[in-house]
Amino acid sequence: MGSVVASQFEMSPEYSVRESPKAKHVSLKMSIKGDLEVIVPKGFDQKRIPEILQKKQSWIERVTRRMVTQQALAGVDVLADRPERIALQAISENWQVEYSFTQKLGIRAKEYSGYQLVLQGNTVNAEDCKTILQQWIAHKARTHLSPWLRSISRELALPFQGVSIRQQKTIWGSCSIRKTISLNSKLLFLPPALVKYVLIHELCHTIHLNHSRDFWALVGTYELDYESLDANLRDARYLVPWWMEQ
């Protein structure tokens, strides 16, 4: 059950509260739009939240600054329902988006030279535009991420059985016990170094299907800077535009 509450201390954002039966303690989550969510255990006394937020104010300000900085560098307009530009950092492509309204039902996306993407059809419908753009991103991900994974697999001699492209909400990738790797299409919005780290990370799971000491030792043999990259990955969701959210 969520509610929007005006914060009771100066210079703090509004926040929503969500009770979670799985939560054992209070945690904070900042959305890519800058909305703050407070997750509390079931039955938690919500009158204590303003005091907790006061103690966490430096964290809130730090995360907000980092989010704004990252989005500015990437050129991400998180509030755009119909983006005019799509920056795919992972593959160094910067697309200009045009919307061409026609009386035809549905919308289709067509690529032109010079990184021009044109959506044609009932483009006044923002939800339909979002759906088509997500499908286009999935196509781009299959075109680029799958071969990238295969290339690194050969380079590191870490074979896998198959790859799928999905649009997960909270994870960048996963590896099954059958050595099938799933990659998030949103990886295209991340810098190449972070994407490469995710690919190495998942390939190492074909050997160790856990996060044990042996797993991290294996990751470290292929990527010396894995700790820094892993830390940066935690904030990478702020680089993904809002229209990519389900």
TAJOCOR-V54040 format. One record per residue. PHI is phi in degrees with one decimal (none if undefined). OMEGA is omega in radians with two decimals (none if undefined). NEAR is the number of other ideal C-beta (glycine too) atoms within 8 Angstrom. Layout:
((PHI & OMEGA & NEAR) (PHI & OMEGA & NEAR))
This chain:
((none & -3.07 & 4) (-113.2 & 3.07 & 7) (-148.2 & 3.10 & 6) (-95.0 & -3.04 & 7) (-126.4 & 3.06 & 10) (-76.1 & -3.12 & 5) (-67.9 & -3.01 & 10) (-108.9 & 3.05 & 4) (-132.5 & -2.97 & 9) (-63.3 & 3.01 & 3) (63.2 & 3.12 & 4) (-114.0 & 3.13 & 9) (-75.9 & 2.96 & 9) (-67.6 & -3.11 & 9) (-144.9 & 3.03 & 14) (-109.6 & -3.12 & 12) (-117.3 & 3.10 & 12) (-129.2 & 3.05 & 10) (-82.3 & 3.12 & 11) (-127.0 & 3.11 & 9) (-64.9 & -3.14 & 6) (-87.6 & -3.08 & 4) (-72.1 & 3.09 & 12) (-104.7 & 3.11 & 4) (-154.0 & -3.13 & 5) (-75.4 & 3.07 & 11) (-137.3 & -3.13 & 7) (-114.0 & 3.11 & 12) (-138.1 & 3.13 & 7) (-105.2 & 3.13 & 11) (-78.0 & -3.14 & 8) (-68.5 & 3.07 & 12) (-91.1 & -3.14 & 7) (91.2 & 3.10 & 11) (-81.2 & -3.10 & 10) (-98.1 & 3.09 & 13) (-115.5 & 3.08 & 13) (-106.0 & -3.12 & 14) (-101.4 & -3.05 & 10) (-124.8 & 3.05 & 13) (-66.3 & 3.13 & 11) (-61.3 & 3.13 & 8) (85.6 & -3.11 & 4) (-66.9 & 3.12 & 9) (-74.2 & -3.03 & 4) (-71.1 & 3.06 & 8) (-67.3 & 3.14 & 5) (-83.3 & -3.04 & 8) (-61.0 & -3.14 & 13) (-55.4 & 3.12 & 10) (-65.8 & 3.11 & 7) (-63.6 & -3.14 & 10) (-67.1 & 3.06 & 15) (-60.4 & 3.14 & 8) (-68.9 & -3.10 & 6) (-98.9 & -3.05 & 9) (-60.5 & 3.14 & 11) (-64.2 & 3.09 & 6) (-64.5 & -3.13 & 8) (-60.1 & -3.13 & 14) (-66.4 & -3.13 & 8) (-65.8 & 3.14 & 8) (-65.5 & 3.13 & 10) (-63.1 & 3.12 & 11) (-61.7 & -3.12 & 8) (-64.4 & 3.14 & 10) (-63.8 & -3.12 & 13) (-62.9 & -3.14 & 9) (-63.5 & -3.14 & 8) (-61.0 & -3.10 & 12) (-67.4 & 3.11 & 13) (-66.5 & 3.14 & 8) (-64.4 & -3.11 & 6) (-86.8 & -3.11 & 10) (70.8 & -3.09 & 9) (-89.2 & 3.01 & 13) (-101.3 & -2.99 & 9) (-70.8 & -3.07 & 10) (-92.8 & -3.06 & 6) (-70.4 & 3.03 & 10) (-75.9 & 3.12 & 7) (-127.6 & -3.04 & 10) (-65.3 & 3.05 & 10) (-95.7 & 3.11 & 7) (-143.3 & 3.09 & 10) (-127.7 & -3.13 & 10) (-99.5 & 3.11 & 11) (-99.9 & -3.04 & 12) (-59.2 & -3.02 & 12) (-57.4 & -3.08 & 13) (-118.5 & 3.07 & 9) (55.1 & 3.08 & 7) (-122.1 & -3.13 & 7) (-122.1 & -3.01 & 10) (-98.9 & 2.98 & 11) (-94.1 & -3.04 & 10) (-111.4 & 3.07 & 13) (-119.7 & -3.12 & 8) (-121.8 & -3.09 & 9) (-113.7 & -3.10 & 9) (-77.5 & 3.01 & 7) (-135.1 & -3.12 & 7) (-80.3 & -3.12 & 2) (-68.0 & 3.09 & 7) (-70.6 & 3.09 & 4) (79.6 & -3.13 & 7) (-136.6 & 3.03 & 13) (-130.4 & 3.14 & 8) (-108.2 & -3.13 & 12) (-132.1 & 3.14 & 7) (-90.4 & 3.05 & 5) (-126.9 & -3.13 & 7) (-62.1 & -3.11 & 4) (77.5 & 3.13 & 5) (56.3 & 3.05 & 8) (-106.2 & 3.10 & 10) (-116.6 & -3.10 & 14) (-115.9 & 3.03 & 11) (-99.0 & -3.09 & 15) (-117.9 & 3.12 & 11) (129.7 & -3.12 & 13) (-80.4 & -3.00 & 11) (-77.3 & 3.06 & 13) (-75.0 & 3.13 & 5) (-85.9 & -3.05 & 8) (-64.3 & -3.13 & 8) (-65.9 & 3.11 & 6) (-66.3 & 3.08 & 12) (-61.6 & 3.13 & 15) (-61.3 & -3.14 & 10) (-61.7 & -3.13 & 9) (-65.6 & 3.13 & 12) (-64.8 & 3.09 & 15) (-63.9 & 3.09 & 12) (-65.1 & 3.12 & 9) (-65.7 & 3.10 & 10) (-62.1 & 3.11 & 13) (-61.5 & 3.10 & 11) (-63.1 & 3.12 & 8) (-62.6 & 3.14 & 12) (-65.5 & 3.10 & 14) (-63.7 & -3.11 & 9) (-68.8 & -3.00 & 8) (-109.3 & -3.04 & 11) (-72.7 & -3.12 & 17) (-61.6 & 3.08 & 12) (-63.4 & 3.11 & 8) (-61.9 & 3.11 & 11) (-62.2 & -3.14 & 15) (-63.6 & 3.14 & 9) (-63.0 & 3.14 & 8) (-67.7 & 3.11 & 13) (-58.8 & 3.12 & 11) (-66.9 & -3.11 & 7) (-62.8 & -3.09 & 6) (-95.9 & -3.09 & 9) (57.9 & 3.09 & 5) (-122.1 & -3.07 & 10) (-72.5 & 3.05 & 7) (-135.5 & -3.03 & 13) (-94.0 & -3.10 & 6) (-168.8 & 3.14 & 8) (-137.7 & 3.07 & 12) (-130.3 & 3.11 & 8) (-110.3 & -3.14 & 12) (-131.4 & 3.08 & 8) (-123.4 & -3.13 & 11) (-69.3 & -3.09 & 10) (-85.4 & -2.98 & 6) (-124.5 & -3.10 & 3) (-120.4 & -3.12 & 7) (-88.7 & -3.14 & 10) (-170.0 & 3.09 & 13) (-155.6 & 3.12 & 9) (-135.7 & -3.11 & 13) (-89.3 & 3.12 & 8) (-64.1 & 3.10 & 4) (-89.3 & 3.12 & 6) (65.6 & 3.00 & 11) (-97.4 & -3.07 & 11) (-102.5 & 3.07 & 17) (-111.4 & -3.12 & 13) (-119.9 & 3.14 & 18) (-82.3 & -3.14 & 12) (-60.9 & -3.13 & 14) (-68.3 & 3.09 & 13) (-57.3 & -3.11 & 14) (-61.3 & -3.11 & 15) (-87.3 & -3.08 & 14) (-94.5 & 3.05 & 13) (-61.4 & -3.09 & 7) (-55.3 & -3.11 & 10) (-62.7 & 3.12 & 7) (-70.6 & 3.13 & 12) (-64.4 & 3.12 & 14) (-60.3 & 3.11 & 11) (-62.5 & 3.12 & 13) (-60.8 & -3.13 & 14) (-64.4 & 3.09 & 14) (-63.1 & -3.14 & 14) (-56.0 & -3.10 & 12) (-69.9 & 3.09 & 14) (-65.3 & 3.09 & 15) (-67.2 & 3.08 & 13) (-70.6 & 3.05 & 12) (-69.8 & 3.08 & 12) (-99.0 & 3.14 & 7) (-124.5 & -3.10 & 9) (-86.8 & -3.11 & 6) (-163.4 & 3.05 & 5) (-118.5 & -3.14 & 4) (-76.7 & 3.09 & 7) (-61.1 & 3.13 & 5) (-65.2 & 3.12 & 7) (-62.1 & -3.10 & 13) (-66.8 & 3.07 & 10) (-64.9 & 3.12 & 8) (-67.3 & 3.09 & 11) (-56.9 & -3.12 & 12) (-64.4 & 3.11 & 9) (-72.7 & -3.12 & 5) (-103.1 & 3.14 & 8) (-144.1 & -3.06 & 10) (-64.7 & -3.06 & 4) (-95.3 & -3.00 & 6) (-63.7 & -3.11 & 13) (-65.0 & 3.11 & 6) (-66.3 & 3.13 & 7) (-64.7 & 3.13 & 12) (-63.8 & 3.11 & 10) (-65.8 & 3.13 & 7) (-66.2 & -3.12 & 9) (-65.6 & -3.11 & 11) (-64.9 & -3.14 & 6) (-100.6 & -3.03 & 10) (-67.4 & -3.13 & 11) (-63.9 & 3.12 & 7) (-71.6 & 3.11 & 11) (-88.3 & -3.10 & 11) (-91.3 & -3.10 & 11) (-65.7 & -3.07 & 12) (-61.6 & -3.08 & 9) (-69.9 & 3.06 & 12) (-85.6 & 3.13 & 11) (-76.0 & -3.10 & 7) (-74.1 & none & 3))
